[in-house]
């Protein structure tokens, strides 16, 4: 049988060459990030996942990549396009979705909350240290009894008491919270019933964070169950520009789009693992990559990945033009995580029984996809955000 030249874009899950859209200097930075991921993150990804260990020890290397925060946070940071930022997130998840989430909680959710909702003084006080990874952040919105209903139903309360606020309640699924120096807590002000943001510093009396055990996804991220028992927060640490859930939503719009990029990367990682396995695994005297059913699965995976890339690349362009709205970000998150879930299942199928072993990587992507599918708004909630934009009627509030 004749051998054909392998398309490099197809081999890497970039069949339509979206990375060619970057300027040369941005492509060089992406290549540098990719080298770090391959050299420093990939070798221990499976071991960290199995042991439930975070990539906290890699923070010095992350800092040196100059990809944390924005030029507005620290003028030493080189400006980045939204396309480069998205592709960096995609590359992280392509290697290790736990690493991508660890980075995203700090640099996206926590720093994004302070950037979007903090005063100039608060931004100057916290963000430069977070850029340098001297202080690590977490983001506390979801609660044990409140997930999708956070816009109106937060049970964690904030009560003004002189020059301080008193926080009481619980949070759940809070990534990085067991070791974070700063945790952004969203709570309902009992005086006006509006959601407000507060920065709780490590060691605050009444604040406890317990790591959740028994997870089957993103095991390299320490999600915590937080208890707030009369935690006092100075008025100076209340986010000055967070007066309602609409302000929280400004942060979520950006990070929700980031999950679409991560989902695309997770799908690529699974596809690459399946492709590599198919080229090596032999049955009936030949590599299974030569069988029609395997090629069909690989082609379906690549089609899903390429469709997702087309959507997130356009999303980045809209963001650059300040035209990206909540529904557009929600559609990207909804679509890309759904296609990712389909793709990782096909990857596991290509590997057969070996698809449940960590040594082949596909199992890790298969499991991690379940968390990406659910967080930053479930598929159903994001579909209803899009539905509201389509019809003008809200089906959930």
Order of alpha helices (4+ residues) and beta strands (2+ residues): alpha-alpha-alpha-alpha-alpha-alpha-alpha-alpha-beta-alpha-beta-beta-beta-beta-beta-beta-alpha-beta-beta-alpha-alpha-alpha-alpha
